[in-house]
Amino acid sequence: MTAVHPGPAAETIARINPDLYIDGAWVPALSGARFDVENPATGEILAQVADAGADDARVALQTAVDHQTAWAATSPRSRSEILYRAHQLIMSRVDEIASVMTAEMGKPLAEAKGEVAYGAEFFRWFAEEAVRIGGDHTTTGDGANRIIVTKQPVGPCILITPWNFPLAMGTRKIGPAVAAGCTMVFKPAELTPLTSLLLADILREAGLPDGVLNVVTTTDPGAVVGEWMESGKARKVSFTGSTEVGKLLLRQAAGSVMRTSMELGGNAPFIVCADADIDRAVDGAMVAKMRNIGQACTAANRFFVHRSVAAEFSEKLAARMRALTVGDGAADGVQVGPLVETKAVDKVDRLVTDAVERGAQISCGGTRPEGPGHFYQPTVLTDVAPGSDLMSTEIFGPVAAIVPFDGDGADADDAVLALANDTPWGLVGYLFSSDVDRVEYLSAHLEVGMVGVNTGLVSNPAAPFGGIKESGLGREGGRLGIEEFLDVKYLAVPVRKR
């Protein structure tokens, strides 16, 4: 493991205002409370940011409500231009934004730069969607009325993002809300608030009017979000996070019949068929498993590999994983940074221990390095028992669990489908095969919202991201993304008779 050291983000972090951003102003929490933001690679305290409570939340939401009518009345072109400017500002500051992201959540700097480009693209995509909000016009069957269908902003929105993609999760929600004409209250994760505060300042610089976006940082999300959900003033909640919290928000949303978008947990199957190109499958596995150090809802969790190719796949994957350089993400050449906190390392270690106790073999890794920081070695486990805890738990770490499956032809397909679909989650699945008919059959029967066919990457701003079952409701990105922030209104207009 490379030695950890302070990252290059100190100067940028020193310029980030650590207060709440409400009505275009930076204000401390009413209580004056603050909390520490830690570098997970070194343990150093990066900053202290405002720790909001219910009273701050109330002020922020009322601000969004007060500005909704005026913001909704702005032209689509003006909203589009704000997003274009924000995209350009982000792309002009890739290095500094990436350095902040690496410092507060640990991902390697090269990967953080990739997220900056990915996140910025949501602003450009929704800048283009803002001027394409459409409707419909037709005539009733009896010819008596014209049917005019229009779309308008849903209203003030609650946006809640996780820590694992601090920039992209914000832009993926803020982009369509701005494009549609919705005001927002935004709660970023307490582990990674600095990137979100930097994003708010970029949007201010891009010309977003005061009060449209209000950012509230807190260590008490129950009090802050609870205040918003129970107020009856918000008309939409968009949440990315755990299924457990998503279910709670859905129950709260029922009280005011609030529109909801939920991007929740995953338990992604990665299927390698007997006819797969193994080298290509290993390439895909490295992306699907190791993106963001395995801390992604789209991360491949369960590797189902046909027994005839299991040994070759496992050996090649282990060789690639073993060769990865682990260390402070800010250091040159590092490919695997720390997990976000001690609890994350404890969870991964517990899951690996359980699998080994049930008979799994460690091909590489399986240990937590000594020293500062929240690190875990890239790990490949083979012959994992189906009843192991990591088969029914989102690992959120650099561990690939390989389970062989048997059978020939259709029998093998049905066998692996039974394994892959044996989960309450259904976000994404990965499928590697050179047989077109097999790909079509397995893709159709995988119970997921997205399928990566001979690729380990499905995320793209132009694609409708989301799952089924307990992985969520609604879609983010693509042409459907803006629809989540629009209400449909129908006008019945009598046809004048001669």
N, C-alpha and C positions, 0 to 999 in steps of 0.2 A: 504494500500500500504506500502511495506517495505521502510525503509529509504534509500535514495540514498547515495552513498559514493564513493570515488575514487576507481577504480578497481586495481587489482594486476598487470596490464600490464605495469606500468611505466618503469620498468627496461628493458623490451623487446623493448618497443617503443624507449627508449633512444639509443638502439643499431641499430635501423633501419636507414639506410642512407636516408635522405629526399630529395635527389637530383634526377635528371633524370638518367636513366640507358641506356647509349648509347655506343655501340661498346665495351662492357665489362668494362666500366668505369662509375663512378658516377660523374656527372657534373651538376653544377647549370644551371638554365635557362639563356639564353643569356642576358635577360633583368635584371636578378638578382631578379625578383619578386618571392614572396612566398605567400601561402595562409594557413589559419588556418584549422586544422582538429579538430572537436568538439566531445566531448562525449555527446550523446543525452540524457543520463540519468542524467547528472550533469551540463552540460553547460560548463565544463572546457575545455580549449584548450589542446589537447594532443600533437600536433606537428605543425610545419610549414613546408610545403613541396614546392618543386619547382613548379612554375606556368609558364608553357611553352607557347610559342606563335608559330606563323607560321614558324618562322625561325628555332626554335628547331625541329619542326615537319619535316621540309625539311631535316635537317641533319640526323635525325633518320631514315627516309625512305631511303635516299641514302645509309646509312650504311647497311640496310637490303638488298638493291639491290646489293651492292658491294659483299656481302657474300653469295648470293643465289647460284651461280654456285658451289662454293666449298662445301657448305652445302648439296646441292642436290646430290653431288657425294659421300657422306659418305655412309658407308654400313648400311643396315637396322638393323643389329645386334648392331652396335655401337650406333645408335639412340635409340634402344630399351633399351640398358644398361643404358643410361643416364636417361631415364624415370624411370626405375626400381630404380636407386639410388635416384632419386628425391622423389619417393614414400616412400622409406625407411626413408629418412631424414624427410619428413613431419610427418610420423607416430612416429618418435622418438621425435618430438617436438610438440605433440598435445596440451599440456597444454598452452605453450606460444603462439602458433598461435591462439588458441581459445580465450585467454585473450585479444589479440590485436583486434580480430574481435568483441568481446563483447564490448570493450571500444569504438570502432569507429562507430558501427552501432546498438548496443543495445541488440541483441538477448541474451537470457539467456545462461550462460556459458555451461550448459549441452548440449544445442542445438548446440552451437558453436562447441563443441567437436565432435558432430555428423557430422557437416558439414565438419570438417577437415578430418575425416575418409572417408566421401563420396567423397570429392574433391580429396583426394589422390588416390582413386580407379580409377579415370580417367587416371592417369599416368600409373598405373599398367595395366589397360585394353588396352591402346594404345601402351604400351610397347610390348604387345602380338600381337597387330594388325600390328605393324611396320614390323615384319618379315613374315607377311602373305599377303602382297600386291601382288595380283595375276594378271592374264591376261587371254589370250585365244589363241588357235591355232586350225585352221580348214582349210578346202580346199574349194575353190569356187565350185559351182554346176557343172561347166563345166570342172573342174579338171585342169584348166590352171594356177591357182595361189594358193599359200598358203596365208592364212589370219593370221597374227600374231598381236595380240592386247596387247599392253603394257600400263602401267600406270606410270606417272611421276609427280613430284610436280608441283602444279599449279603456284608457284612462290611466290614473296613477298606478305604477307597477312596483312590486317588491322584487328585488333581484338579490339572490343569495348564491355566492360562489365558494368553491372549495380552494384548498391551498395548493393542489398539485400542478395546476396550470394557471398561475396568478394573473397573467395578462390575458391569455386567450379565453378563459372562462368569463372574464369581464367583458371583453369586446364582443364575444358571441351573444351576450345578452343585451348589452348597451346598444350595439349597432342596430338591431331591428327595432328596439324601443324608440331610439332617436328617429330612425327612418319613418316609423309609423306615426310619430307625433305624440308619444307618451312621455310623461314626466316619471321620475324614478327616485326611489330610495334604495340604496345599494349597501349591503353588508358583506364585505370581504371576509375571508377566513382570518381568525386571530393570529394564526401562525405566519401568514404572509400578507400583512396589510400594506407594506411599503410600495409594492408594485402597483397596487390599486390606487393609492394616494397619488403616485406619480402619474398614473393614467388620467385621474381626475384633473390634474393640473394641465395635462396635454389637451384635454377636451376644452378646458377653459381657454387655453391659448388658441385653440382652433375656432373659437367663437361661439361655443355652446352657451346660450343665455343663462343667467343666474337662475337658480331654483329648478332647472330642468333635471339635473343630476345632483343628488345629495348623498354623500358617503358617510356612513356611520360605522366606526370600528368599535369592537367590544369584546370582552371576555365573557359576557353574559348574553349569548344569543337568544336564550329563552325569553328574557325580559324584553329585549329590543324587538325581536321578530314577533313575539307574542303581542306586543303593543300594536304593531302594524296589522297583524292578522285579525285581531279582535276589534279594530277601530271601526270597521264598516266603511272606511274611506278609500282603501285600496281596491282596485278592480282586477288585479292580476298578480300572481306570484310565479316567478320562475326560479327554480331551485335545482342546483346540482350538488349531490352529496349522497349520503347513505340512504338505503331503503327505509330504515327505521325512522329517521327524521322526516323523510318524504311522506310516510304514512301519517305522521303527526300533523304535518302541514296540510295534508289533504283533509283530515278531520276538521282542522281549524277553518280551512277554506269553505267547507260546507256551510258554516254558520252564515256567511253572506253570499253564498253561491258564487264564489270568486273563480275567475278563469285560472287554470293551472297549467304549468309546464314542469314536468318532473324528469330529470335525468339522474337516475339512481344507480344502484350497485350493479355489478356484472360478475359473471363467472364463466368467462369466455372459453369455449372449447376450441382446440387447435387440432384439426384432423389431418393426419398424413396417411393417405391411402397407399396400397401396395404398388400402384402404378405412378406414384408421385415422382417428380424430379427431386431427389433428396437434397442436392446442393441448394436448389431454389427454396425448398422447404426450410432448410436450416437458415438461409438468409432471411426468410420471412419470419421465422421463429425469433431471431435476434431482434427484429424490429418490434414484433408483437409482444414479446416478453420484456425487453430491456428499455423500451421507450420510457423515459422519466424514471429510470431505475425500477421499473415494474410497478410504479405507483400511478396507475391509470385504470379507470373503469373499463377501458378497452383492452387491458393487458391480457394476453393469453394465460389462462389460469390452469387449465387441464389439457394436457397433451395426449391425445389418443392416436397411437401409431400402430399401424398394422404389424403384426408380429414378424412378418417376413422382412420388414425393413427397419424394425425397431432398433436392432443393434447398431446398424450403420448410422441411422439418424442420431441416436443417443451419443455415440462416440464423436461424431462430427460436431454436434451441438456442445458437448462438454469441452471439446478442444477450443471452440470459439469463446465460450464463457470463461474458461480458465485463463485465456490470454488477455482478458480485459484488465485495464489498469484502474485500480480503486484508489480514491483519495479525495481531497478537497476539490470540488468542482471548479474552483477558480485557478487551479494549477494547470500548467501546460501538459497536454497529453492524457489527462484524466478522462476516462470513459464512463466510470461509475462513481457517482457521488454518494453522500450519506443519505440515509432515510431521514424523514423530516423530524422525528423525535424519538426519544427512548422507547416509548410505548410501541412504536412501529417495529423497532428491532426486537423487542420482547415478543411481539405477536409472531413475527416471522420465525424466530428461533423456536418458539413453542410448536408451531405447525410443522417445522422440519423434524423436531424431536419426536413428535407424535407419529409422523410418517415412517421414520426409521424404526421406531419401536414396533410398528406394524409390519415390518419386513422390507421397507424400501432400501435401496442401495444408493450410497452417495457417490456419484461419478466425479463431482468436483464441488468445492466450497463446503457449505454446511457449517460454517463457523462465523463468529463475530470477532473482528480484530480487536486487539487491545489498544488503548490510547484514547485520546479525546475524540468526540464526534460520534454520530449515530450510524455506524457502518455495519454492513453485512456482506459477506463474500458472495459473488454470483454462484448459484448452486444449481446443479442438475441432479434430480432424483429419478432412478429407474425402478421398474417393477413396483410402482406405488399401488397399495391396496385401495380398491374403490371406496372402502369405508373410512379412509383417512380423513382427518379433519380438514386438511387443505383442499380436499375435493368438493367440500360444501361451504367453504369460506373464501372470501375474496382475499388473496394472499397479500397484495399490495407491497410486493418486494421482489428482489431478483432471484426468484426460485421457479424453476421449470419442473413440473411433476409429470412424469411420463408413465402412461398406462397402456400396455399393449392390448390390442383387440384381435380377434380371430375371425375366420370364415372366408368364403370365396364368393365373388360376385355379389348378387343381391343379398345374400345372407350376411356378408361382411358389412354392407351398407346399412342394413337394418340394425345390426348389432351395435355399430358405432353411433347411429342415431339415438338408440335407446340410452346409451351412456351420455351422449352430449346433451340430450333434452331432459335428463334427470336432474333438474334444478328449477327453483322458482324464478330464477333470473333469465333474461333473454335480451341482452343488449347486442352482442356481436359474436360471430363465430368465424373461424378461419378454416379454409378448406384447400387442401393441396392434392390435385389429381390431374392426370393428363387425359382422362377419358371425359369427353364432352357430355355424354349421357349421364355419367355418374355425377358430374358437377351439377348438372341441371336437377337431378333427382335429390341429391343431398341438400342443395341450396333451398329447394322448395320445401323440404321437410325439416330443416333446422328451425327451431323455435326461437328466432332472434329477429331483431329489427334491421340488422346489417350483416352482410357476409363478405369477407375478404376472400376472393377466389385467386389462389396462387399469389397472394400478396399479404404482407403483415401489417398494412396500413390502410385504414378506411377513412380516417378523419380528413375532411376537406371543406372549406367554407362553402363550396358550391353544392355540397351533398346534404341531404336531410338526415341529420344525426339524431338517433334516438332508438329506444328499445321497446319491447313488449313485455308482458307478464309483469313481474315485480321490478323490472328495470326502468319503468317509467311511462310517462304520457307525453304526447306531443313530439315535435321535431324542432331542432335548432339548425340553422344554416340552410342553404339551398333556397329554392323558391318558396318552400313551405314556411321557412323561418319567420318571415314577416307576418304571415297569417296568424301566428300565435298572439300577435299584439294588435289585431284588428277585429272590430265587431262588424257584422253584416247588418245593413239596414235595407228594408224593402219598401219601396213606394208603390202604391196602387194609384194609377192616374187614369181616370175614365177617358175613353176615346170619344172625341167629339164626333157626332153624327151629322151628316149633311141634312 
